[in-house]
Amino acid sequence: MKIQGRFQMISQSQVNTDALLVFHLILQSLEATGSPPHLLYQFMQSFICSSEIIYEEIVFNMETYDKVISYGRAVNDMVKRLSSHEAQRVVIFITNHCDEDRGDLFVSPGSCITMMEVSESWPL
């Protein structure tokens, strides 16, 4: 895929300093150290007051029923923690990988499901 466009620079810039939540959902077998979500969080700390920027990371592994329950609890705990924070901006990162042959997404380090199964499991 070829992307066409022009690189431009301007003499001034503006940074939005609204309260920000950076949320990273990452597959258990992947390394989060130095990830783009964490780098974004560290970079934005230079512009946004520390009480107005939050980094949340949830590692997922849905290999067993117990791990799915554990993931659900982690999400609920995060929601409770964040309920008092009024972020005006939210950036969501999902770090995963897919089966090289079929393109199916991994739900645990050793197991993947089709995109159809993922989309059918989320009610509209």
C-alpha positions as CSV (number, residue, x, y, z in Angstrom):
1,M,0.0,0.0,0.0
2,K,1.5,3.3,-1.0
3,I,0.6,6.4,0.9
4,Q,0.9,9.7,-0.9
5,G,1.1,13.1,0.8
6,R,3.3,16.0,1.7
7,F,5.3,16.6,4.8
8,Q,4.7,20.1,6.2
9,M,6.0,22.0,9.1
10,I,4.6,25.1,10.7
11,S,6.2,27.9,12.7
12,Q,3.9,27.5,15.7
13,S,1.9,24.7,17.3
14,Q,-0.9,24.2,19.8
15,V,-1.3,21.5,22.4
16,N,-4.7,20.6,23.8
17,T,-4.3,20.5,27.6
18,D,-7.7,19.0,28.3
19,A,-7.7,16.2,30.8
20,L,-6.5,13.0,29.1
21,L,-6.9,9.3,29.6
22,V,-4.5,7.0,27.7
23,F,-5.9,3.5,27.9
24,H,-3.8,0.5,26.7
25,L,-5.3,-3.0,26.3
26,I,-2.5,-5.5,25.7
27,L,-2.3,-9.2,25.1
28,Q,-0.5,-11.0,27.9
29,S,2.4,-12.3,25.9
30,L,3.4,-9.0,24.4
31,E,5.9,-6.5,26.0
32,A,4.5,-3.2,27.1
33,T,7.8,-1.5,28.0
34,G,8.5,1.3,25.6
35,S,5.2,0.9,23.9
36,P,3.7,3.8,21.9
37,P,0.8,4.3,24.5
38,H,3.3,4.7,27.4
39,L,5.5,7.0,25.3
40,L,2.5,9.1,24.5
41,Y,1.6,9.3,28.2
42,Q,5.2,10.3,29.1
43,F,5.4,12.9,26.4
44,M,2.0,14.5,27.2
45,Q,3.1,14.9,30.9
46,S,5.2,17.8,29.7
47,F,2.0,19.7,28.6
48,I,-0.8,18.5,30.9
49,C,-1.0,18.9,34.7
50,S,-0.2,15.6,36.4
51,S,-3.6,15.4,38.0
52,E,-5.2,15.7,34.6
53,I,-3.5,12.9,32.8
54,I,-4.0,9.2,33.5
55,Y,-2.4,6.1,32.0
56,E,-4.3,2.8,32.4
57,E,-3.1,-0.5,31.2
58,I,-5.0,-3.8,31.3
59,V,-3.3,-7.0,30.2
60,F,-5.7,-9.6,28.8
61,N,-5.6,-13.3,28.4
62,M,-8.9,-15.0,27.8
63,E,-7.7,-18.6,27.6
64,T,-9.9,-19.9,30.4
65,Y,-13.1,-19.0,32.0
66,D,-11.3,-17.9,35.2
67,K,-9.1,-15.6,33.2
68,V,-12.1,-14.0,31.5
69,I,-13.6,-13.4,34.9
70,S,-10.3,-11.9,36.1
71,Y,-10.3,-9.6,33.0
72,G,-13.8,-8.5,33.7
73,R,-12.9,-7.7,37.3
74,A,-9.9,-5.7,36.2
75,V,-12.1,-3.6,33.8
76,N,-14.7,-3.0,36.6
77,D,-12.0,-1.9,39.0
78,M,-10.6,0.5,36.4
79,V,-14.0,1.9,35.8
80,K,-14.5,2.5,39.5
81,R,-11.1,4.2,39.8
82,L,-11.8,6.4,36.8
83,S,-15.4,7.4,37.7
84,S,-14.1,10.4,39.6
85,H,-11.8,11.6,36.8
86,E,-13.4,13.6,34.1
87,A,-11.2,13.1,31.1
88,Q,-12.3,15.2,28.1
89,R,-10.1,13.2,25.8
90,V,-9.5,9.4,25.7
91,V,-7.0,7.7,23.5
92,I,-7.4,3.9,23.3
93,F,-4.7,1.5,22.2
94,I,-5.2,-2.2,21.6
95,T,-1.9,-4.2,21.3
96,N,-2.5,-7.6,19.9
97,H,-1.3,-9.8,17.0
98,C,-3.0,-12.0,14.6
99,D,-2.5,-15.4,13.1
100,E,0.0,-15.1,10.2
101,D,-2.0,-17.4,7.9
102,R,-5.6,-16.5,8.7
103,G,-5.5,-13.1,10.3
104,D,-7.5,-14.2,13.3
105,L,-6.9,-12.1,16.5
106,F,-5.4,-13.7,19.6
107,V,-7.5,-13.8,22.7
108,S,-4.7,-15.5,24.7
109,P,-1.0,-16.1,24.0
110,G,-1.8,-19.4,22.3
111,S,-5.4,-19.1,21.1
112,C,-7.1,-16.9,18.5
113,I,-10.6,-16.4,17.1
114,T,-12.0,-15.1,13.9
115,M,-13.0,-11.5,13.5
116,M,-16.5,-12.7,12.9
117,E,-16.5,-14.3,16.4
118,V,-15.2,-11.1,17.9
119,S,-17.8,-8.8,16.2
120,E,-20.7,-11.2,17.0
121,S,-19.8,-11.2,20.7
122,W,-20.2,-7.5,21.1
123,P,-23.9,-6.5,21.3
124,L,-24.8,-3.3,19.4
